[in-house]
Amino acid sequence: MRDTVVRRLFYGSLTFGIWTALLFVYVHHSHVNNQKNNIPVTRSDFLTLKTNVQEKIIDSSEQVTKPQVTDKTPYRADPRKQTSSSVSGEDSEYVDPDVYDAFLKYGFNTIISKILGNHRNVPDTRDKMCAQKRYPFRLPVASIVICFHNEEFNALFRTLSSIMTLTPDHYLEEIILVDDMSEFDDLKERLNHQLELFRGKIKLIRNKKREGLIRSRMIGASHAVGDVLVFLDSHCEVNKVWLEPLLYAISKDPKVVVCPLLDYIDERTLEYKPSPVVRGVFDWNLHFKWDTVFSYEMDGPEGPTKPIRSPAMPGGVFAIDKHYFNEIGQYDKGMEFWGGENVELSLRIWMCGGQLFVIPCSRVGHISRSHLPGSSREMQEAILRNYLRVVHVWLDNYKEQFFHQRPTLKLLPYGNISERVELRKRLGCKSFQWYLDTVFPELESNIENKPF
């Protein structure tokens, strides 16, 4: 009996010793790796990382809490009112210099982006009625134009792989990638090598000087051979049956310009969250924002699948008939980098005989970045000039309302606009008053101290 007890104590002590040693080796190994790779993780991000490592792929049936929209709170906050402090959020421990530098460099959490890799499945966020819709086999074919400058490699590649995975081949003519003088090494030879996986479906154009988003898109469009141009940002993930609703709307009327409903990809966790049905608007500063949709717009047999009239587009993601894009003057070549081009094109579409809709059955996820990397004084000044070009070409007497909000911009130079003024005359465009009366009367109701 005594021998039995001794043996059990011996084996128990041996087992405990082995597990203690293994635990020490594991903790030491993890500590060394973390020091080597310099990868700190907050408590909230640890949970996200754990989930992503275990599941790797988000189940398409996963239910995500829907962001709330109220009349006073737009769906997506204006990024100009946020700061890069959101990288730390409530976790004061998230202060590692490498992580913070990466956030400033790219505008989102690159640690999780690397873990997600080149592809993932995202939840199908469409309304159930959308899944019942059927689209013709024969539709216009699309050329998808994606411009990038110093984009994070995995985010760019997830954009491409999601398109290739979820877009029927007979609707996709090509993807045109425009590299606007990126400086990062992984966007050079590594990107060239990886694009070979797509068997020639992707054209890569490398600008020989920095052109900015606006001119880069026009460069990409000039190489397109498809019937429809689809412009996407370089940090998107398309969803199921995303392209067909856009092509179908344009096939019925080539002067209709359409935007998918943009789902929200969180900059910190990269969690894919569904957006409620919203429309695009802007204020008297010409700042774009999301706004609620009137309930009567979703009445009728189509219900929440009905295309929504939108006074403005976000600019990053939309589809337009290629011939119509050329007919109405593409983008304003006098604009630099980006900023204001979405409002300018929105006004031109509505005032010059076209229509602009958000298509709820088309869903595209977009990383929402509170910090915009690469911003400089030169770029900020260019954006202001872009706004001034919009004001002086399209707002008529209402330009005084813009200057009432921003009087310091009144004397800022904005370049030669004679070509755009002539374009407006040639297209026979309506007045801005017509736009306010017919398309966006809510904007006029927000005028303070009407100066004219």
C-alpha positions, 0 to 999 in steps of 0.5 A: 500500500505504501509503495503504491502511494509513493509511486502515485506521488512520484508520477504526480510530481513528474507530471506536474514538473513536465507541464510546468516546464512546458508552460515556462518554455511557451511563455518564454518563447512567446515573450521572445517572439513578441519582443522580436516582432514588437507586436503588442496587443490590447485586450480588445484586439487580443480577442479579435486576433484570437477569433480570427486565428481560430476561425480565420474566415468570418461565417457568412451567416454571422449577425453583426449589430447594425449601426444606428442612424438618426436625423441628428447623427449621420451614419458615418462621422465626418473624419475631419472631426476625428483624430488619430487618437482613436488608434488607442481608443480606451486601451491606454496600453496600445502605445507601441511605436511600431503599431502607432507608426503603421497606423499613421502610415496606412490609416488602419490596423495592419497587424490584423490585416496581415493575419486576415491575409489576402482573402476572407469571407464576409457576412452577406449583409443584403436584405433577404429580398435582394437574394430573391432578385434575378438578373439577366445573363446579358448585361454590360461588362465592367472595367473596374478601376482601382487607384492606389498610392502606398496602400497596405499590401494585404488590404489591396490584395483583399480588394482584388481577390474579393472581386475575382472571387465574387464577380461572375467572369462574363460581367468582368472585362478587366481590373485596371490597377493604377499605381500613383507612384507608390514608394513601398517595396512590397507594391513593386516586384511582390505585387507584380508576382502576385498579380500573375495569379489572376491570369491576365485579368488585371492591367497594372499601370504605373504613373511616372509622376504623382498624379493624385486620385482624380487624374489617376482615375482618368488615366485608368478610364482611358485604358478601359474597354468595358461598357461600364466604369466601376471605380473602387477604393483600394481598401474595399471588400465586395460582397455577394452579387455586388456588381449585377445590381449596378450593371442592371440599373445602368443597362436600363438607363445609361444616364443613371449613375449608381453607388453600392451601399457601403458597409463599414470595416472598422479601422481598429478591428477590421470587423465587417459591419452592415450599413443601414440604408442611407443616402449621400448628402453634403453641407454648405462646407461641401463636406460629404456625409451619410444621411437617413432615408425617408421611409416613403422611399422604401414603400411599395413592392420593392421595399428595402431593395428599391434604388434610393435617390441620392443628392451626392455620392461618396466618391470612392465607389460608384459605377457609370456608363463609360460613354456617359462619363466621357460625354459629361466631361469626366473629372475636372482636370484642374482639380488636384489630388482628391477632395470635392470631386465627388460633390462636383460630379454629383452636381453635374450628374443631376443638373445636366440630365442624369440621375444618381442612386444608391443601390441597396442590393449592392454591398461593398465593405470599405475601411473607414479611416479616421486618419488619412495617411500622406496628408500634407499642407500642399494637399490641404491647399489643393483640396480647398482649391478644388472646393472653390472650383466647385463653388464658382462653376456650379453654385451660382448665387449660392456660392455666397452661402459657402463663403458665409461659412468659410469667409477666409477662402474668398480670395484664395486662387482656384485656377482657370475654370473657363473650360468647366463653365463652357462645359456646363453651357454645352451640356445645357445644365440646369441651375443650382436653384433647380437642384435645391428645389428638385433634388436636395431641398433640405440643404436650402432649409439649412441656410443661415442668414441668407445673404442674397 
